Amino acid sequence: MTVKGRTPHPTALHALRRARELSALGDDPRVDVLVIGGGITGAGIALDAASRGLRTVLVERHDLAFGTSRWSSKLVHGGLRYLASGQFGIAHESAVERHILMTRTAPHLTRPLAQVLPLYAPGHMARGAYLGAGYGLGDGLRRFVGTPDAVLHAPGPIGRAETLRLAPAVRRDALRGAMRGWDGQLIDDARLVVAIARTAAGFGASVLTRVEALDVVGDGATLRDTRTGETLRVSARAVLGAAGVWAGELDPGVRVRPSRGTHLIVPSDRLGGSDVSLTVPVPGSTSRFVFTVPSLHGRTYIGLTDVPADGPVPDVPVATDAEIDMLLATVNTVLAEPLTRSDVVATFAGLRPLLSGPRGADDDTSDLSRRHAIIESRTGVLTVVGGKLTTYRRMAQDGVDAAIARRLPEAAGRRCGTRDIPLLGAWPRERLAEIAAPPRLVRRYGAEAPFVARHRGGQAGVQAAAAGVTAEELAWGVDVEGALEVDDLLDRRTRLGLVAADRAASVEAATAAFSTDVPAGR
Ligand SMILES: Cc1cc2nc3c(=O)[nH]c(=O)nc-3n(C[C@H](O)[C@H](O)[C@H](O)COP(=O)(O)OP(=O)(O)OC[C@H]3O[C@@H](n4cnc5c(N)ncnc54)[C@H](O)[C@@H]3O)c2cc1C
């Protein structure tokens, strides 16, 4: 590969940059901060540390967002659920972080999502009042942290006609209306991770995928390039573990209790092409809900389960039949035409990295706190674990603060600035429509969309892979977003790999994207 003469763009991740940075690390293996894990937590830590001027290296043994961070519901939660269970601190933290993501750091990757909960007679009045009180509390928190009505509207009841307009697939008999709330939705979780990692790279972080950390201790680790098998020992002033459900591999003292969450994928047409999240109470429960999430490529996700997943941690978890049946049965309680297994074009499952509770395997995972923690190992590795996608920035801040306090005293004056660092492509929400590029590209790339459209001299808009994905997007994934292999493009940069038919229709185009040199200027 050649970079035909020009200086590479500082935020572009690609194979050549990776090779160069690995080689530089071989020449001088001393860094300030070594981050292990390239999910949302690790990417957030790399951005925080690099933006404080620390020499930062992130290693990920697979690809960015290979672990849990690509299997989420893609929601930016405002903390309503935690309010309901009396966890005010974590609810407030969620609302603050949602505000920051939606108004400052990533307006381009987020949007307000209406959550419509249909109300049926009898019992609709009481249920409506109960839900209204809950939504009201959540909305109070939104106002308290300053998220404007223009970004997330106030919740409230809607009538029968409006319910059917927003959610045309619901059954009509005994329908009296719905409660409508609002929360944040990401275009895609893996795309957020890549945006954060590239922003970190722009501040000078080395983001090295397919590099595994072995023999990790508080002042360094052996790094193994999984493509070549070569190893090198790196010494670090601080080592921050962000290995999610694999945290126990880095520090046996960290006890993670993984909990599996499963989603189904159905064609959005099957739900009347609805753009809202249909929210359905799990029969017999007042606090558990199944919900739909309209998503990429004309598909809607239906989630979510919460099942203890003790035992060995798989690389890629899979849904069980019981989970699929439970999700279908619950959503079908409100659908005019029930979904069947044949409507399910794919499923996906992820493992929540929950910290083990006091009763170990006897704890119900749905009761375990979603709070994050910084845990120091015997040798001084600082593991950042727990939390969730929405609160990644705060987790990173706490992790880097702890690293500075314990290992980098000379950096004590360097305060976290990530609240005010827009992620790559960020653009004011109200001005996104002005960006001169196809809207589907703007939703994925924000202000970078025009560059994606013209990448490698592309004409923009000619479908190369499934679901309208263009050759330029695939090439951008290789030249700028650090995809090293075809699966990186399909499974994480574009998410086409979620559905087998889309994958099959896209492999050839994705392979072709690797056949051209890195173009000038990137
Ligand atoms: C089903 C489900 C739905 C969810 N929905 C939401 C939601 O809607 N909103 C929300 O805010 N949160 C949600 N969450 C929570 C959120 O997704 C997780 O908290 C978050 O993604 C965890 O990120 P992480 O970076 O800590 O872990 P991971 O994303 O798992 O990253 C850890 C990484 O470390 C790497 N790694 C491990 N060991 C090594 C090593 N030795 N060397 C190098 N690399 C290593 C792994 O390959 C992996 O990529 C959901 C979680 C689940 C499971």
The ligand as a Gaussian input file, in Angstrom:
#p B3LYP/6-31G(d) Opt

LIG

0 1
 C      -28.148000      -6.695000      24.591000
 C      -27.602000      -5.431000      25.150000
 C      -28.255000      -4.226000      24.914000
 C      -27.732000      -3.040000      25.417000
 N      -28.351000      -1.876000      25.087000
 C      -27.832000      -0.708000      25.528000
 C      -28.431000       0.511000      25.117000
 O      -29.398000       0.543000      24.345000
 N      -27.888000       1.665000      25.589000
 C      -26.806000       1.668000      26.432000
 O      -26.396000       2.742000      26.837000
 N      -26.178000       0.518000      26.787000
 C      -26.662000      -0.668000      26.339000
 N      -26.052000      -1.842000      26.667000
 C      -24.802000      -1.815000      27.465000
 C      -23.578000      -1.557000      26.575000
 O      -23.730000      -2.136000      25.306000
 C      -22.308000      -2.100000      27.244000
 O      -22.241000      -1.640000      28.571000
 C      -21.042000      -1.634000      26.515000
 O      -21.134000      -1.875000      25.133000
 C      -19.806000      -2.336000      27.070000
 O      -18.699000      -1.850000      26.366000
 P      -17.200000      -2.221000      26.734000
 O      -16.322000      -1.408000      25.869000
 O      -17.020000      -2.096000      28.202000
 O      -17.076000      -3.784000      26.377000
 P      -16.916000      -4.441000      24.934000
 O      -17.684000      -3.706000      23.904000
 O      -17.238000      -5.882000      25.082000
 O      -15.390000      -4.253000      24.588000
 C      -14.377000      -5.029000      25.172000
 C      -13.333000      -5.288000      24.102000
 O      -12.142000      -5.763000      24.711000
 C      -11.495000      -6.620000      23.774000
 N      -10.521000      -7.414000      24.503000
 C      -10.751000      -8.306000      25.497000
 N       -9.588000      -8.820000      25.947000
 C       -8.594000      -8.251000      25.227000
 C       -7.178000      -8.381000      25.223000
 N       -6.539000      -9.220000      26.058000
 N       -6.446000      -7.656000      24.359000
 C       -7.075000      -6.806000      23.500000
 N       -8.414000      -6.658000      23.452000
 C       -9.176000      -7.354000      24.319000
 C      -12.661000      -7.408000      23.192000
 O      -12.342000      -7.988000      21.946000
 C      -13.748000      -6.342000      23.083000
 O      -13.811000      -5.759000      21.806000
 C      -26.549000      -3.047000      26.187000
 C      -25.897000      -4.265000      26.427000
 C      -26.416000      -5.443000      25.916000
 C      -25.694000      -6.722000      26.142000

